[in-house]
Amino acid sequence: MRPLRLAGCVESFLRAAGSGVALTMLASCAAGSSTASPATSSDPSASATATDGPKVTVHGPVPITVVSTQGPTDPVGPFAAVNLTMLRAMMAAASPGRPVACRPGPCWSEVTPNSQSLYVVFNPSAQTVCFQMHELTTAIPVAHTLRIDVTVVNDCDRGGGAGSRPRGRDAMLAVPLHVLGAGEWTVVIRERTPSTQFENVGHATAMVPAGS
């Protein structure tokens, strides 16, 4: 289990005020589209939206999209790969003897593969299903290292007892390969609640091919 410090009932209090904020953080979407436009380096704050989850605000120089929030509950990752076949193979290897299963249906069946994306999978709700992604901040602190800082909020009802809730599901993010450039990249995931400091969740490595 990851060493994220639970913030007790603070996030439950924030839900009353914070949920309204989350609902108003709408992206600049194309008319009639259900998917938010990705961030660009000239747009430091944008929204990356999965069709199966809430709005997530994105900051930083690296555009990122939340592709899905309905992955398996195990393994928690993080994992990174340039295609879904490799990603599924990594996750299967991390769960020997246990199928990587989603309910309902196959994991990420709704995701249309994109050969120009780096896919990153991790579980923002590994401590409790109450924790939902609220904000992502990207950075490249050193060459060939992508850091993704994840802020989660307690989305359970007031007094819901976050610690007693089951684990949530893996999320899938997509990063455009052309932003990263060729070479081996390390993706570092850190997580916090609004009342705690960032703590390392883990890291994954992936090779971005030349010509991407």
C-alpha positions as CSV (number, residue, x, y, z in Angstrom):
1,M,0.0,0.0,0.0
2,R,1.3,3.4,-0.9
3,P,2.4,5.7,2.0
4,L,-0.1,8.4,1.3
5,R,-1.1,10.1,4.5
6,L,-4.9,10.2,4.9
7,A,-6.2,13.6,5.7
8,G,-9.0,12.4,8.0
9,C,-12.2,14.4,7.6
10,V,-10.6,17.5,6.1
11,E,-11.4,16.4,2.6
12,S,-15.0,15.6,3.6
13,F,-15.3,19.2,4.7
14,L,-13.8,20.4,1.5
15,R,-16.4,18.5,-0.5
16,A,-19.1,20.9,0.5
17,A,-17.1,23.9,-0.8
18,G,-14.7,22.1,-3.1
19,S,-17.2,20.1,-5.1
20,G,-18.7,23.3,-6.5
21,V,-15.2,24.4,-7.5
22,A,-14.5,21.1,-9.2
23,L,-17.8,21.3,-11.1
24,T,-17.0,24.8,-12.4
25,M,-13.5,23.9,-13.6
26,L,-14.7,23.4,-17.1
27,A,-12.4,23.1,-20.1
28,S,-12.4,25.1,-23.3
29,C,-14.1,22.4,-25.3
30,A,-15.0,22.2,-29.0
31,A,-18.7,22.8,-29.5
32,G,-20.6,19.6,-29.0
33,S,-17.6,17.6,-27.9
34,S,-17.6,15.5,-24.8
35,T,-13.8,15.5,-24.5
36,A,-11.9,18.5,-23.3
37,S,-9.1,20.0,-25.4
38,P,-5.7,19.1,-24.2
39,A,-3.3,21.7,-22.7
40,T,-0.5,23.2,-24.7
41,S,2.7,24.8,-23.6
42,S,1.2,28.2,-24.2
43,D,-1.9,27.2,-22.1
44,P,-0.6,26.5,-18.6
45,S,-4.0,25.6,-17.2
46,A,-6.5,23.5,-19.0
47,S,-8.8,20.5,-18.5
48,A,-8.2,16.9,-19.4
49,T,-11.4,14.9,-19.3
50,A,-12.2,11.2,-19.4
51,T,-15.7,10.4,-20.7
52,D,-16.2,8.1,-17.7
53,G,-15.0,10.5,-14.9
54,P,-15.0,14.0,-13.5
55,K,-13.3,17.1,-14.8
56,V,-9.6,17.3,-13.9
57,T,-7.7,20.5,-14.1
58,V,-4.2,20.3,-15.7
59,H,-1.3,22.7,-15.1
60,G,2.3,22.7,-16.5
61,P,4.2,22.7,-19.7
62,V,3.4,19.1,-20.8
63,P,-0.1,18.5,-22.1
64,I,-1.9,15.5,-20.7
65,T,-5.2,13.8,-21.1
66,V,-7.2,11.6,-18.7
67,V,-8.2,8.8,-21.1
68,S,-10.0,6.6,-18.6
69,T,-10.7,6.3,-14.9
70,Q,-12.3,2.8,-15.1
71,G,-9.3,0.5,-15.1
72,P,-8.7,-2.5,-12.8
73,T,-8.2,-2.1,-9.1
74,D,-4.9,-4.1,-9.3
75,P,-2.1,-3.7,-10.0
76,V,-1.8,-0.1,-8.9
77,G,1.3,0.8,-11.0
78,P,2.5,3.1,-12.2
79,F,3.1,1.7,-15.6
80,A,4.1,3.5,-18.8
81,A,4.2,2.3,-22.5
82,V,3.7,3.7,-26.0
83,N,0.9,1.2,-26.8
84,L,-1.9,-0.6,-25.0
85,T,-0.5,-4.1,-25.9
86,M,2.7,-3.4,-24.0
87,L,0.9,-1.7,-21.2
88,R,-1.4,-4.7,-20.7
89,A,1.6,-7.1,-20.8
90,M,3.4,-5.1,-18.1
91,M,0.3,-5.1,-15.9
92,A,-0.2,-8.9,-16.4
93,A,3.5,-9.5,-15.4
94,A,2.9,-7.5,-12.2
95,S,-0.1,-9.7,-11.4
96,P,1.2,-13.3,-11.8
97,G,-1.6,-15.9,-11.5
98,R,-4.3,-13.2,-11.4
99,P,-6.1,-11.8,-14.4
100,V,-6.2,-8.1,-14.9
101,A,-9.9,-7.7,-14.9
102,C,-12.4,-4.9,-15.1
103,R,-16.1,-4.8,-14.4
104,P,-18.0,-4.5,-16.6
105,G,-16.2,-5.9,-19.6
106,P,-12.6,-5.8,-20.8
107,C,-10.3,-3.1,-19.4
108,W,-10.2,0.1,-21.5
109,S,-12.4,-1.2,-24.2
110,E,-13.6,2.3,-24.8
111,V,-10.1,3.6,-25.5
112,T,-9.1,4.2,-29.1
113,P,-5.4,3.4,-29.5
114,N,-3.2,6.3,-30.5
115,S,0.3,5.5,-31.8
116,Q,1.4,9.0,-30.9
117,S,0.8,8.8,-27.2
118,L,2.7,7.7,-24.1
119,Y,0.1,5.9,-21.9
120,V,0.6,6.1,-18.1
121,V,-1.5,4.0,-15.7
122,F,-1.6,4.4,-11.9
123,N,-4.2,4.2,-9.2
124,P,-5.0,7.6,-7.6
125,S,-7.5,5.8,-5.3
126,A,-5.2,3.0,-4.1
127,Q,-5.8,4.0,-0.5
128,T,-9.6,4.4,-0.8
129,V,-12.2,4.8,-3.5
130,C,-13.1,8.1,-1.9
131,F,-10.0,9.7,-3.4
132,Q,-10.7,11.2,-6.8
133,M,-8.3,13.1,-9.1
134,H,-8.9,16.8,-8.9
135,E,-5.8,18.4,-10.4
136,L,-2.7,17.3,-12.4
137,T,0.5,19.3,-12.6
138,T,3.3,18.3,-15.0
139,A,6.9,19.2,-15.0
140,I,10.2,18.0,-16.6
141,P,12.6,18.6,-13.7
142,V,15.6,17.0,-15.5
143,A,16.1,15.7,-19.0
144,H,14.0,12.7,-19.9
145,T,12.0,12.8,-16.6
146,L,8.4,13.6,-16.6
147,R,6.9,14.3,-13.2
148,I,3.1,14.2,-12.7
149,D,1.8,15.7,-9.4
150,V,-1.7,14.4,-8.6
151,T,-4.0,16.2,-6.2
152,V,-6.9,14.0,-5.0
153,V,-9.9,15.0,-3.0
154,N,-12.2,13.0,-0.7
155,D,-15.3,12.6,-2.8
156,C,-17.2,10.6,-0.2
157,D,-20.2,11.9,1.7
158,R,-19.6,13.8,4.9
159,G,-18.7,11.4,7.7
160,G,-18.3,8.6,5.1
161,G,-15.1,7.2,6.7
162,A,-12.7,7.2,3.9
163,G,-10.4,4.6,5.5
164,S,-13.1,2.0,5.5
165,R,-13.8,2.2,1.8
166,P,-12.4,-0.2,-0.8
167,R,-9.7,0.6,-3.3
168,G,-10.7,2.5,-6.4
169,R,-9.7,1.9,-10.0
170,D,-6.6,2.6,-12.1
171,A,-6.6,5.7,-14.2
172,M,-5.0,6.0,-17.6
173,L,-3.3,9.2,-18.8
174,A,-2.0,10.0,-22.3
175,V,1.0,12.3,-23.1
176,P,1.8,13.3,-26.7
177,L,5.1,11.7,-27.8
178,H,6.2,14.8,-29.8
179,V,6.3,16.8,-26.6
180,L,8.7,14.4,-25.0
181,G,11.1,13.5,-27.8
182,A,12.9,10.2,-28.4
183,G,14.7,8.3,-25.7
184,E,14.1,6.5,-22.5
185,W,11.8,8.4,-20.2
186,T,11.1,8.1,-16.5
187,V,7.6,9.0,-15.4
188,V,7.4,9.9,-11.7
189,I,4.0,10.1,-10.0
190,R,3.5,12.0,-6.7
191,E,0.2,12.4,-4.9
192,R,-1.3,14.5,-2.1
193,T,-4.6,15.6,-0.7
194,P,-5.2,19.4,-0.4
195,S,-4.1,19.2,3.3
196,T,-0.9,17.1,2.9
197,Q,2.4,17.3,1.1
198,F,3.3,15.4,-2.1
199,E,4.6,11.9,-1.6
200,N,6.1,9.6,-4.1
201,V,3.7,7.0,-5.5
202,G,6.3,5.4,-7.7
203,H,7.9,5.6,-11.2
204,A,7.9,3.8,-14.5
205,T,10.1,3.9,-17.5
206,A,9.2,3.8,-21.2
207,M,11.1,4.1,-24.5
208,V,9.9,6.8,-26.8
209,P,10.9,5.9,-30.4
210,A,12.7,8.3,-32.7
211,G,10.5,10.0,-35.2
212,S,7.5,10.3,-32.9
